[in-house]
Amino acid sequence: MRFWVSWWTANEVETPFQYWVSGFDGNDRMSLCAVIDAPDSNKIEEKLSELYPDMKMRFCEARPSDYVPGDRFPGFDPLMCSLGEEK
């Protein structure tokens, strides 16, 4: 399944998936967005919590398998949507 995901964090880390910074909250936290392929939303939240211990989920919405983010998120690479785990 494909998901459009956003979360708050104060950290940028290297991830197996592509993400974009979409805004800031004024308290040193940024809003990150990503297109992530995973079996379910729980796997995404587990992985994000592992990568970003301070993570606060904004949303995790199921999308069609061919979903592509809009022009506000340039350079989308459909090969960069993995959690970095076996599917």
PDB file of N, CA, C and O in Angstrom:
ATOM      1  N   MET A   1       0.828  -1.176   0.000  1.00  0.00           N
ATOM      2  CA  MET A   1       0.000   0.000   0.000  1.00  0.00           C
ATOM      3  C   MET A   1       0.881   1.250   0.000  1.00  0.00           C
ATOM      4  O   MET A   1       2.009   1.229   0.492  1.00  0.00           O
ATOM      5  N   ARG A   2       0.361   2.307  -0.544  1.00  0.00           N
ATOM      6  CA  ARG A   2       1.080   3.581  -0.584  1.00  0.00           C
ATOM      7  C   ARG A   2       0.387   4.564   0.361  1.00  0.00           C
ATOM      8  O   ARG A   2      -0.841   4.610   0.440  1.00  0.00           O
ATOM      9  N   PHE A   3       1.200   5.351   1.078  1.00  0.00           N
ATOM     10  CA  PHE A   3       0.693   6.321   2.036  1.00  0.00           C
ATOM     11  C   PHE A   3       1.352   7.676   1.811  1.00  0.00           C
ATOM     12  O   PHE A   3       2.527   7.753   1.451  1.00  0.00           O
ATOM     13  N   TRP A   4       0.585   8.743   2.027  1.00  0.00           N
ATOM     14  CA  TRP A   4       1.085  10.116   2.081  1.00  0.00           C
ATOM     15  C   TRP A   4       1.154  10.432   3.566  1.00  0.00           C
ATOM     16  O   TRP A   4       0.149  10.382   4.276  1.00  0.00           O
ATOM     17  N   VAL A   5       2.375  10.762   4.030  1.00  0.00           N
ATOM     18  CA  VAL A   5       2.641  10.834   5.468  1.00  0.00           C
ATOM     19  C   VAL A   5       3.288  12.174   5.809  1.00  0.00           C
ATOM     20  O   VAL A   5       4.064  12.728   5.031  1.00  0.00           O
ATOM     21  N   SER A   6       2.946  12.678   6.994  1.00  0.00           N
ATOM     22  CA  SER A   6       3.604  13.882   7.496  1.00  0.00           C
ATOM     23  C   SER A   6       3.773  13.772   9.005  1.00  0.00           C
ATOM     24  O   SER A   6       2.913  13.234   9.704  1.00  0.00           O
ATOM     25  N   TRP A   7       4.899  14.291   9.495  1.00  0.00           N
ATOM     26  CA  TRP A   7       5.185  14.234  10.921  1.00  0.00           C
ATOM     27  C   TRP A   7       6.022  15.450  11.319  1.00  0.00           C
ATOM     28  O   TRP A   7       6.682  16.067  10.483  1.00  0.00           O
ATOM     29  N   TRP A   8       5.981  15.779  12.607  1.00  0.00           N
ATOM     30  CA  TRP A   8       6.793  16.848  13.176  1.00  0.00           C
ATOM     31  C   TRP A   8       8.053  16.237  13.775  1.00  0.00           C
ATOM     32  O   TRP A   8       8.006  15.155  14.362  1.00  0.00           O
ATOM     33  N   THR A   9       9.173  16.928  13.627  1.00  0.00           N
ATOM     34  CA  THR A   9      10.432  16.525  14.247  1.00  0.00           C
ATOM     35  C   THR A   9      11.367  17.725  14.287  1.00  0.00           C
ATOM     36  O   THR A   9      11.208  18.681  13.527  1.00  0.00           O
ATOM     37  N   ALA A  10      12.332  17.660  15.176  1.00  0.00           N
ATOM     38  CA  ALA A  10      13.372  18.689  15.225  1.00  0.00           C
ATOM     39  C   ALA A  10      14.645  18.191  14.540  1.00  0.00           C
ATOM     40  O   ALA A  10      15.656  18.891  14.525  1.00  0.00           O
ATOM     41  N   ASN A  11      14.597  16.993  13.979  1.00  0.00           N
ATOM     42  CA  ASN A  11      15.795  16.362  13.419  1.00  0.00           C
ATOM     43  C   ASN A  11      15.601  15.958  11.968  1.00  0.00           C
ATOM     44  O   ASN A  11      14.522  15.520  11.569  1.00  0.00           O
ATOM     45  N   GLU A  12      16.646  16.109  11.193  1.00  0.00           N
ATOM     46  CA  GLU A  12      16.688  15.529   9.845  1.00  0.00           C
ATOM     47  C   GLU A  12      17.697  14.400   9.902  1.00  0.00           C
ATOM     48  O   GLU A  12      18.827  14.585  10.353  1.00  0.00           O
ATOM     49  N   VAL A  13      17.283  13.231   9.443  1.00  0.00           N
ATOM     50  CA  VAL A  13      18.165  12.071   9.437  1.00  0.00           C
ATOM     51  C   VAL A  13      18.129  11.429   8.058  1.00  0.00           C
ATOM     52  O   VAL A  13      17.231  11.687   7.257  1.00  0.00           O
ATOM     53  N   GLU A  14      19.116  10.593   7.799  1.00  0.00           N
ATOM     54  CA  GLU A  14      19.123   9.844   6.539  1.00  0.00           C
ATOM     55  C   GLU A  14      18.066   8.752   6.623  1.00  0.00           C
ATOM     56  O   GLU A  14      17.986   8.024   7.613  1.00  0.00           O
ATOM     57  N   THR A  15      17.258   8.647   5.578  1.00  0.00           N
ATOM     58  CA  THR A  15      16.176   7.668   5.558  1.00  0.00           C
ATOM     59  C   THR A  15      16.227   6.853   4.272  1.00  0.00           C
ATOM     60  O   THR A  15      16.838   7.283   3.293  1.00  0.00           O
ATOM     61  N   PRO A  16      15.596   5.688   4.260  1.00  0.00           N
ATOM     62  CA  PRO A  16      15.537   4.898   3.030  1.00  0.00           C
ATOM     63  C   PRO A  16      14.483   5.428   2.052  1.00  0.00           C
ATOM     64  O   PRO A  16      14.384   4.945   0.925  1.00  0.00           O
ATOM     65  N   PHE A  17      13.704   6.410   2.480  1.00  0.00           N
ATOM     66  CA  PHE A  17      12.673   7.005   1.638  1.00  0.00           C
ATOM     67  C   PHE A  17      12.952   8.495   1.466  1.00  0.00           C
ATOM     68  O   PHE A  17      13.644   9.113   2.275  1.00  0.00           O
ATOM     69  N   GLN A  18      12.408   9.044   0.416  1.00  0.00           N
ATOM     70  CA  GLN A  18      12.551  10.462   0.102  1.00  0.00           C
ATOM     71  C   GLN A  18      11.554  11.255   0.942  1.00  0.00           C
ATOM     72  O   GLN A  18      10.413  10.830   1.123  1.00  0.00           O
ATOM     73  N   TYR A  19      11.985  12.402   1.451  1.00  0.00           N
ATOM     74  CA  TYR A  19      11.055  13.264   2.185  1.00  0.00           C
ATOM     75  C   TYR A  19      11.323  14.721   1.855  1.00  0.00           C
ATOM     76  O   TYR A  19      12.364  15.071   1.298  1.00  0.00           O
ATOM     77  N   TRP A  20      10.362  15.564   2.211  1.00  0.00           N
ATOM     78  CA  TRP A  20      10.459  17.002   1.981  1.00  0.00           C
ATOM     79  C   TRP A  20      10.135  17.733   3.273  1.00  0.00           C
ATOM     80  O   TRP A  20       9.293  17.284   4.051  1.00  0.00           O
ATOM     81  N   VAL A  21      10.797  18.851   3.502  1.00  0.00           N
ATOM     82  CA  VAL A  21      10.444  19.753   4.600  1.00  0.00           C
ATOM     83  C   VAL A  21       9.344  20.652   4.064  1.00  0.00           C
ATOM     84  O   VAL A  21       9.537  21.353   3.071  1.00  0.00           O
ATOM     85  N   SER A  22       8.184  20.632   4.724  1.00  0.00           N
ATOM     86  CA  SER A  22       7.048  21.404   4.211  1.00  0.00           C
ATOM     87  C   SER A  22       6.683  22.595   5.089  1.00  0.00           C
ATOM     88  O   SER A  22       5.779  23.357   4.745  1.00  0.00           O
ATOM     89  N   GLY A  23       7.364  22.766   6.205  1.00  0.00           N
ATOM     90  CA  GLY A  23       7.072  23.921   7.049  1.00  0.00           C
ATOM     91  C   GLY A  23       7.740  23.806   8.402  1.00  0.00           C
ATOM     92  O   GLY A  23       8.401  22.813   8.707  1.00  0.00           O
ATOM     93  N   PHE A  24       7.553  24.849   9.217  1.00  0.00           N
ATOM     94  CA  PHE A  24       8.133  24.922  10.550  1.00  0.00           C
ATOM     95  C   PHE A  24       7.062  25.389  11.525  1.00  0.00           C
ATOM     96  O   PHE A  24       6.151  26.123  11.141  1.00  0.00           O
ATOM     97  N   ASP A  25       7.165  24.967  12.789  1.00  0.00           N
ATOM     98  CA  ASP A  25       6.143  25.335  13.765  1.00  0.00           C
ATOM     99  C   ASP A  25       6.535  26.512  14.651  1.00  0.00           C
ATOM    100  O   ASP A  25       5.735  26.917  15.494  1.00  0.00           O
ATOM    101  N   GLY A  26       7.729  27.081  14.497  1.00  0.00           N
ATOM    102  CA  GLY A  26       8.166  28.185  15.336  1.00  0.00           C
ATOM    103  C   GLY A  26       8.838  27.728  16.620  1.00  0.00           C
ATOM    104  O   GLY A  26       9.309  28.559  17.397  1.00  0.00           O
ATOM    105  N   ASN A  27       8.890  26.431  16.856  1.00  0.00           N
ATOM    106  CA  ASN A  27       9.536  25.870  18.054  1.00  0.00           C
ATOM    107  C   ASN A  27      10.645  24.903  17.671  1.00  0.00           C
ATOM    108  O   ASN A  27      10.836  23.882  18.330  1.00  0.00           O
ATOM    109  N   ASP A  28      11.371  25.219  16.616  1.00  0.00           N
ATOM    110  CA  ASP A  28      12.484  24.387  16.139  1.00  0.00           C
ATOM    111  C   ASP A  28      12.059  23.027  15.593  1.00  0.00           C
ATOM    112  O   ASP A  28      12.903  22.155  15.387  1.00  0.00           O
ATOM    113  N   ARG A  29      10.776  22.838  15.358  1.00  0.00           N
ATOM    114  CA  ARG A  29      10.336  21.595  14.735  1.00  0.00           C
ATOM    115  C   ARG A  29       9.917  21.875  13.303  1.00  0.00           C
ATOM    116  O   ARG A  29       9.385  22.938  12.986  1.00  0.00           O
ATOM    117  N   MET A  30      10.170  20.893  12.446  1.00  0.00           N
ATOM    118  CA  MET A  30       9.762  21.024  11.056  1.00  0.00           C
ATOM    119  C   MET A  30       8.742  19.954  10.727  1.00  0.00           C
ATOM    120  O   MET A  30       8.691  18.892  11.348  1.00  0.00           O
ATOM    121  N   SER A  31       7.948  20.264   9.747  1.00  0.00           N
ATOM    122  CA  SER A  31       6.976  19.311   9.226  1.00  0.00           C
ATOM    123  C   SER A  31       7.627  18.621   8.033  1.00  0.00           C
ATOM    124  O   SER A  31       8.011  19.275   7.063  1.00  0.00           O
ATOM    125  N   LEU A  32       7.750  17.300   8.109  1.00  0.00           N
ATOM    126  CA  LEU A  32       8.296  16.514   7.008  1.00  0.00           C
ATOM    127  C   LEU A  32       7.156  15.738   6.360  1.00  0.00           C
ATOM    128  O   LEU A  32       6.219  15.314   7.035  1.00  0.00           O
ATOM    129  N   CYS A  33       7.245  15.555   5.038  1.00  0.00           N
ATOM    130  CA  CYS A  33       6.256  14.794   4.274  1.00  0.00           C
ATOM    131  C   CYS A  33       6.984  13.752   3.435  1.00  0.00           C
ATOM    132  O   CYS A  33       8.116  13.966   3.001  1.00  0.00           O
ATOM    133  N   ALA A  34       6.316  12.618   3.213  1.00  0.00           N
ATOM    134  CA  ALA A  34       6.902  11.555   2.397  1.00  0.00           C
ATOM    135  C   ALA A  34       5.811  10.688   1.793  1.00  0.00           C
ATOM    136  O   ALA A  34       4.705  10.588   2.324  1.00  0.00           O
ATOM    137  N   VAL A  35       6.145  10.065   0.675  1.00  0.00           N
ATOM    138  CA  VAL A  35       5.324   9.006   0.093  1.00  0.00           C
ATOM    139  C   VAL A  35       6.015   7.710   0.495  1.00  0.00           C
ATOM    140  O   VAL A  35       7.178   7.487   0.159  1.00  0.00           O
ATOM    141  N   ILE A  36       5.289   6.856   1.219  1.00  0.00           N
ATOM    142  CA  ILE A  36       5.900   5.630   1.749  1.00  0.00           C
ATOM    143  C   ILE A  36       5.026   4.430   1.392  1.00  0.00           C
ATOM    144  O   ILE A  36       3.812   4.439   1.593  1.00  0.00           O
ATOM    145  N   ASP A  37       5.680   3.401   0.858  1.00  0.00           N
ATOM    146  CA  ASP A  37       5.013   2.133   0.579  1.00  0.00           C
ATOM    147  C   ASP A  37       5.240   1.207   1.774  1.00  0.00           C
ATOM    148  O   ASP A  37       6.378   0.975   2.181  1.00  0.00           O
ATOM    149  N   ALA A  38       4.152   0.684   2.330  1.00  0.00           N
ATOM    150  CA  ALA A  38       4.237  -0.196   3.496  1.00  0.00           C
ATOM    151  C   ALA A  38       2.992  -1.066   3.550  1.00  0.00           C
ATOM    152  O   ALA A  38       1.976  -0.733   2.940  1.00  0.00           O
ATOM    153  N   PRO A  39       3.060  -2.186   4.278  1.00  0.00           N
ATOM    154  CA  PRO A  39       1.897  -3.054   4.372  1.00  0.00           C
ATOM    155  C   PRO A  39       0.730  -2.402   5.123  1.00  0.00           C
ATOM    156  O   PRO A  39      -0.434  -2.699   4.855  1.00  0.00           O
ATOM    157  N   ASP A  40       1.058  -1.504   6.074  1.00  0.00           N
ATOM    158  CA  ASP A  40       0.009  -0.809   6.823  1.00  0.00           C
ATOM    159  C   ASP A  40       0.610   0.412   7.521  1.00  0.00           C
ATOM    160  O   ASP A  40       1.830   0.564   7.578  1.00  0.00           O
ATOM    161  N   SER A  41      -0.244   1.268   8.044  1.00  0.00           N
ATOM    162  CA  SER A  41       0.208   2.515   8.671  1.00  0.00           C
ATOM    163  C   SER A  41       0.975   2.268   9.966  1.00  0.00           C
ATOM    164  O   SER A  41       1.813   3.086  10.346  1.00  0.00           O
ATOM    165  N   ASN A  42       0.704   1.150  10.655  1.00  0.00           N
ATOM    166  CA  ASN A  42       1.437   0.857  11.894  1.00  0.00           C
ATOM    167  C   ASN A  42       2.925   0.670  11.633  1.00  0.00           C
ATOM    168  O   ASN A  42       3.754   1.121  12.423  1.00  0.00           O
ATOM    169  N   LYS A  43       3.270   0.010  10.531  1.00  0.00           N
ATOM    170  CA  LYS A  43       4.680  -0.183  10.177  1.00  0.00           C
ATOM    171  C   LYS A  43       5.368   1.159   9.943  1.00  0.00           C
ATOM    172  O   LYS A  43       6.525   1.347  10.320  1.00  0.00           O
ATOM    173  N   ILE A  44       4.652   2.082   9.324  1.00  0.00           N
ATOM    174  CA  ILE A  44       5.213   3.411   9.069  1.00  0.00           C
ATOM    175  C   ILE A  44       5.473   4.122  10.386  1.00  0.00           C
ATOM    176  O   ILE A  44       6.553   4.675  10.592  1.00  0.00           O
ATOM    177  N   GLU A  45       4.499   4.111  11.269  1.00  0.00           N
ATOM    178  CA  GLU A  45       4.674   4.795  12.555  1.00  0.00           C
ATOM    179  C   GLU A  45       5.817   4.169  13.360  1.00  0.00           C
ATOM    180  O   GLU A  45       6.579   4.888  14.006  1.00  0.00           O
ATOM    181  N   GLU A  46       5.943   2.850  13.329  1.00  0.00           N
ATOM    182  CA  GLU A  46       7.055   2.175  14.015  1.00  0.00           C
ATOM    183  C   GLU A  46       8.402   2.643  13.468  1.00  0.00           C
ATOM    184  O   GLU A  46       9.310   2.974  14.231  1.00  0.00           O
ATOM    185  N   LYS A  47       8.523   2.667  12.135  1.00  0.00           N
ATOM    186  CA  LYS A  47       9.790   3.051  11.509  1.00  0.00           C
ATOM    187  C   LYS A  47      10.114   4.524  11.784  1.00  0.00           C
ATOM    188  O   LYS A  47      11.255   4.863  12.096  1.00  0.00           O
ATOM    189  N   LEU A  48       9.111   5.390  11.667  1.00  0.00           N
ATOM    190  CA  LEU A  48       9.352   6.814  11.935  1.00  0.00           C
ATOM    191  C   LEU A  48       9.756   7.037  13.386  1.00  0.00           C
ATOM    192  O   LEU A  48      10.627   7.864  13.658  1.00  0.00           O
ATOM    193  N   SER A  49       9.146   6.322  14.316  1.00  0.00           N
ATOM    194  CA  SER A  49       9.514   6.449  15.733  1.00  0.00           C
ATOM    195  C   SER A  49      10.945   5.992  15.977  1.00  0.00           C
ATOM    196  O   SER A  49      11.645   6.537  16.830  1.00  0.00           O
ATOM    197  N   GLU A  50      11.371   4.991  15.222  1.00  0.00           N
ATOM    198  CA  GLU A  50      12.752   4.500  15.318  1.00  0.00           C
ATOM    199  C   GLU A  50      13.732   5.538  14.769  1.00  0.00           C
ATOM    200  O   GLU A  50      14.756   5.820  15.390  1.00  0.00           O
ATOM    201  N   LEU A  51      13.415   6.098  13.612  1.00  0.00           N
ATOM    202  CA  LEU A  51      14.302   7.077  12.977  1.00  0.00           C
ATOM    203  C   LEU A  51      14.277   8.436  13.668  1.00  0.00           C
ATOM    204  O   LEU A  51      15.299   9.116  13.762  1.00  0.00           O
ATOM    205  N   TYR A  52      13.104   8.820  14.146  1.00  0.00           N
ATOM    206  CA  TYR A  52      12.878  10.141  14.749  1.00  0.00           C
ATOM    207  C   TYR A  52      12.256   9.947  16.130  1.00  0.00           C
ATOM    208  O   TYR A  52      11.031   9.988  16.246  1.00  0.00           O
ATOM    209  N   PRO A  53      13.051   9.737  17.180  1.00  0.00           N
ATOM    210  CA  PRO A  53      12.486   9.492  18.516  1.00  0.00           C
ATOM    211  C   PRO A  53      11.555  10.610  19.005  1.00  0.00           C
ATOM    212  O   PRO A  53      10.685  10.367  19.841  1.00  0.00           O
ATOM    213  N   ASP A  54      11.733  11.819  18.494  1.00  0.00           N
ATOM    214  CA  ASP A  54      10.881  12.943  18.901  1.00  0.00           C
ATOM    215  C   ASP A  54       9.666  13.122  17.987  1.00  0.00           C
ATOM    216  O   ASP A  54       8.938  14.107  18.108  1.00  0.00           O
ATOM    217  N   MET A  55       9.449  12.178  17.081  1.00  0.00           N
ATOM    218  CA  MET A  55       8.418  12.292  16.049  1.00  0.00           C
ATOM    219  C   MET A  55       7.019  12.414  16.638  1.00  0.00           C
ATOM    220  O   MET A  55       6.654  11.707  17.577  1.00  0.00           O
ATOM    221  N   LYS A  56       6.242  13.336  16.057  1.00  0.00           N
ATOM    222  CA  LYS A  56       4.809  13.447  16.357  1.00  0.00           C
ATOM    223  C   LYS A  56       4.078  13.382  15.022  1.00  0.00           C
ATOM    224  O   LYS A  56       4.234  14.266  14.179  1.00  0.00           O
ATOM    225  N   MET A  57       3.291  12.351  14.835  1.00  0.00           N
ATOM    226  CA  MET A  57       2.602  12.134  13.566  1.00  0.00           C
ATOM    227  C   MET A  57       1.585  13.235  13.317  1.00  0.00           C
ATOM    228  O   MET A  57       0.822  13.607  14.210  1.00  0.00           O
ATOM    229  N   ARG A  58       1.581  13.756  12.087  1.00  0.00           N
ATOM    230  CA  ARG A  58       0.552  14.709  11.652  1.00  0.00           C
ATOM    231  C   ARG A  58      -0.569  13.955  10.955  1.00  0.00           C
ATOM    232  O   ARG A  58      -1.739  14.099  11.308  1.00  0.00           O
ATOM    233  N   PHE A  59      -0.202  13.146   9.958  1.00  0.00           N
ATOM    234  CA  PHE A  59      -1.191  12.317   9.279  1.00  0.00           C
ATOM    235  C   PHE A  59      -0.498  11.198   8.525  1.00  0.00           C
ATOM    236  O   PHE A  59       0.692  11.276   8.221  1.00  0.00           O
ATOM    237  N   CYS A  60      -1.261  10.157   8.229  1.00  0.00           N
ATOM    238  CA  CYS A  60      -0.786   9.010   7.457  1.00  0.00           C
ATOM    239  C   CYS A  60      -1.994   8.521   6.676  1.00  0.00           C
ATOM    240  O   CYS A  60      -2.823   7.775   7.197  1.00  0.00           O
ATOM    241  N   GLU A  61      -2.087   8.946   5.427  1.00  0.00           N
ATOM    242  CA  GLU A  61      -3.273   8.709   4.613  1.00  0.00           C
ATOM    243  C   GLU A  61      -2.990   7.714   3.497  1.00  0.00           C
ATOM    244  O   GLU A  61      -2.033   7.874   2.740  1.00  0.00           O
ATOM    245  N   ALA A  62      -3.828   6.684   3.399  1.00  0.00           N
ATOM    246  CA  ALA A  62      -3.711   5.713   2.314  1.00  0.00           C
ATOM    247  C   ALA A  62      -4.003   6.404   0.988  1.00  0.00           C
ATOM    248  O   ALA A  62      -4.908   7.232   0.892  1.00  0.00           O
ATOM    249  N   ARG A  63      -3.229   6.056  -0.026  1.00  0.00           N
ATOM    250  CA  ARG A  63      -3.379   6.628  -1.371  1.00  0.00           C
ATOM    251  C   ARG A  63      -3.327   5.506  -2.402  1.00  0.00           C
ATOM    252  O   ARG A  63      -2.911   4.392  -2.082  1.00  0.00           O
ATOM    253  N   PRO A  64      -3.744   5.788  -3.639  1.00  0.00           N
ATOM    254  CA  PRO A  64      -3.627   4.773  -4.707  1.00  0.00           C
ATOM    255  C   PRO A  64      -2.153   4.389  -4.906  1.00  0.00           C
ATOM    256  O   PRO A  64      -1.254   5.181  -4.620  1.00  0.00           O
ATOM    257  N   SER A  65      -1.922   3.190  -5.389  1.00  0.00           N
ATOM    258  CA  SER A  65      -0.546   2.686  -5.549  1.00  0.00           C
ATOM    259  C   SER A  65       0.284   3.497  -6.529  1.00  0.00           C
ATOM    260  O   SER A  65       1.512   3.409  -6.511  1.00  0.00           O
ATOM    261  N   ASP A  66      -0.361   4.292  -7.391  1.00  0.00           N
ATOM    262  CA  ASP A  66       0.377   5.120  -8.346  1.00  0.00           C
ATOM    263  C   ASP A  66       0.414   6.595  -7.913  1.00  0.00           C
ATOM    264  O   ASP A  66       0.729   7.468  -8.721  1.00  0.00           O
ATOM    265  N   TYR A  67       0.094   6.872  -6.648  1.00  0.00           N
ATOM    266  CA  TYR A  67       0.053   8.248  -6.150  1.00  0.00           C
ATOM    267  C   TYR A  67       1.409   8.940  -6.301  1.00  0.00           C
ATOM    268  O   TYR A  67       2.455   8.358  -6.017  1.00  0.00           O
ATOM    269  N   VAL A  68       1.367  10.188  -6.754  1.00  0.00           N
ATOM    270  CA  VAL A  68       2.547  11.047  -6.896  1.00  0.00           C
ATOM    271  C   VAL A  68       2.202  12.380  -6.240  1.00  0.00           C
ATOM    272  O   VAL A  68       1.142  12.938  -6.520  1.00  0.00           O
ATOM    273  N   PRO A  69       3.076  12.907  -5.368  1.00  0.00           N
ATOM    274  CA  PRO A  69       2.773  14.196  -4.742  1.00  0.00           C
ATOM    275  C   PRO A  69       2.787  15.315  -5.777  1.00  0.00           C
ATOM    276  O   PRO A  69       3.357  15.163  -6.858  1.00  0.00           O
ATOM    277  N   GLY A  70       2.161  16.433  -5.444  1.00  0.00           N
ATOM    278  CA  GLY A  70       2.064  17.563  -6.367  1.00  0.00           C
ATOM    279  C   GLY A  70       3.373  18.291  -6.595  1.00  0.00           C
ATOM    280  O   GLY A  70       4.413  17.912  -6.057  1.00  0.00           O
ATOM    281  N   ASP A  71       3.309  19.345  -7.401  1.00  0.00           N
ATOM    282  CA  ASP A  71       4.488  20.129  -7.781  1.00  0.00           C
ATOM    283  C   ASP A  71       5.202  20.772  -6.599  1.00  0.00           C
ATOM    284  O   ASP A  71       6.373  21.138  -6.704  1.00  0.00           O
ATOM    285  N   ARG A  72       4.501  20.913  -5.471  1.00  0.00           N
ATOM    286  CA  ARG A  72       5.127  21.502  -4.287  1.00  0.00           C
ATOM    287  C   ARG A  72       6.235  20.601  -3.739  1.00  0.00           C
ATOM    288  O   ARG A  72       7.062  21.044  -2.941  1.00  0.00           O
ATOM    289  N   PHE A  73       6.249  19.344  -4.167  1.00  0.00           N
ATOM    290  CA  PHE A  73       7.223  18.357  -3.698  1.00  0.00           C
ATOM    291  C   PHE A  73       8.018  17.856  -4.905  1.00  0.00           C
ATOM    292  O   PHE A  73       7.749  16.771  -5.422  1.00  0.00           O
ATOM    293  N   PRO A  74       8.998  18.647  -5.351  1.00  0.00           N
ATOM    294  CA  PRO A  74       9.714  18.351  -6.597  1.00  0.00           C
ATOM    295  C   PRO A  74      10.655  17.155  -6.500  1.00  0.00           C
ATOM    296  O   PRO A  74      11.116  16.779  -5.422  1.00  0.00           O
ATOM    297  N   GLY A  75      10.921  16.579  -7.656  1.00  0.00           N
ATOM    298  CA  GLY A  75      11.921  15.528  -7.761  1.00  0.00           C
ATOM    299  C   GLY A  75      11.470  14.186  -7.220  1.00  0.00           C
ATOM    300  O   GLY A  75      12.306  13.363  -6.847  1.00  0.00           O
ATOM    301  N   PHE A  76      10.160  13.942  -7.168  1.00  0.00           N
ATOM    302  CA  PHE A  76       9.669  12.672  -6.642  1.00  0.00           C
ATOM    303  C   PHE A  76      10.293  11.506  -7.403  1.00  0.00           C
ATOM    304  O   PHE A  76      10.293  11.487  -8.634  1.00  0.00           O
ATOM    305  N   ASP A  77      10.823  10.536  -6.662  1.00  0.00           N
ATOM    306  CA  ASP A  77      11.410   9.334  -7.232  1.00  0.00           C
ATOM    307  C   ASP A  77      10.607   8.129  -6.736  1.00  0.00           C
ATOM    308  O   ASP A  77      10.680   7.792  -5.554  1.00  0.00           O
ATOM    309  N   PRO A  78       9.845   7.477  -7.613  1.00  0.00           N
ATOM    310  CA  PRO A  78       9.014   6.352  -7.180  1.00  0.00           C
ATOM    311  C   PRO A  78       9.806   5.171  -6.632  1.00  0.00           C
ATOM    312  O   PRO A  78       9.221   4.271  -6.029  1.00  0.00           O
ATOM    313  N   LEU A  79      11.117   5.156  -6.826  1.00  0.00           N
ATOM    314  CA  LEU A  79      11.943   4.092  -6.267  1.00  0.00           C
ATOM    315  C   LEU A  79      12.406   4.416  -4.845  1.00  0.00           C
ATOM    316  O   LEU A  79      13.058   3.592  -4.203  1.00  0.00           O
ATOM    317  N   MET A  80      12.074   5.612  -4.353  1.00  0.00           N
ATOM    318  CA  MET A  80      12.491   6.048  -3.022  1.00  0.00           C
ATOM    319  C   MET A  80      11.302   6.142  -2.059  1.00  0.00           C
ATOM    320  O   MET A  80      11.134   7.144  -1.364  1.00  0.00           O
ATOM    321  N   CYS A  81      10.487   5.097  -2.027  1.00  0.00           N
ATOM    322  CA  CYS A  81       9.282   5.078  -1.176  1.00  0.00           C
ATOM    323  C   CYS A  81       9.331   3.956  -0.136  1.00  0.00           C
ATOM    324  O   CYS A  81       8.359   3.739   0.588  1.00  0.00           O
ATOM    325  N   SER A  82      10.429   3.263  -0.060  1.00  0.00           N
ATOM    326  CA  SER A  82      10.540   2.076   0.793  1.00  0.00           C
ATOM    327  C   SER A  82      10.867   2.425   2.237  1.00  0.00           C
ATOM    328  O   SER A  82      11.543   3.418   2.507  1.00  0.00           O
ATOM    329  N   LEU A  83      10.386   1.605   3.161  1.00  0.00           N
ATOM    330  CA  LEU A  83      10.786   1.728   4.567  1.00  0.00           C
ATOM    331  C   LEU A  83      12.171   1.158   4.803  1.00  0.00           C
ATOM    332  O   LEU A  83      12.718   1.279   5.899  1.00  0.00           O
ATOM    333  N   GLY A  84      12.746   0.531   3.769  1.00  0.00           N
ATOM    334  CA  GLY A  84      14.074  -0.059   3.928  1.00  0.00           C
ATOM    335  C   GLY A  84      14.044  -1.429   4.571  1.00  0.00           C
ATOM    336  O   GLY A  84      15.053  -1.909   5.087  1.00  0.00           O
ATOM    337  N   GLU A  85      12.877  -2.057   4.537  1.00  0.00           N
ATOM    338  CA  GLU A  85      12.696  -3.384   5.106  1.00  0.00           C
ATOM    339  C   GLU A  85      12.130  -4.297   4.032  1.00  0.00           C
ATOM    340  O   GLU A  85      11.605  -3.822   3.025  1.00  0.00           O
ATOM    341  N   GLU A  86      12.230  -5.577   4.234  1.00  0.00           N
ATOM    342  CA  GLU A  86      11.612  -6.525   3.299  1.00  0.00           C
ATOM    343  C   GLU A  86      10.114  -6.322   3.303  1.00  0.00           C
ATOM    344  O   GLU A  86       9.509  -6.146   4.361  1.00  0.00           O
ATOM    345  N   LYS A  87       9.512  -6.347   2.126  1.00  0.00           N
ATOM    346  CA  LYS A  87       8.068  -6.188   2.029  1.00  0.00           C
ATOM    347  C   LYS A  87       7.381  -7.529   2.067  1.00  0.00           C
ATOM    348  O   LYS A  87       6.154  -7.597   1.997  1.00  0.00           O
TER     349      LYS A  87
END
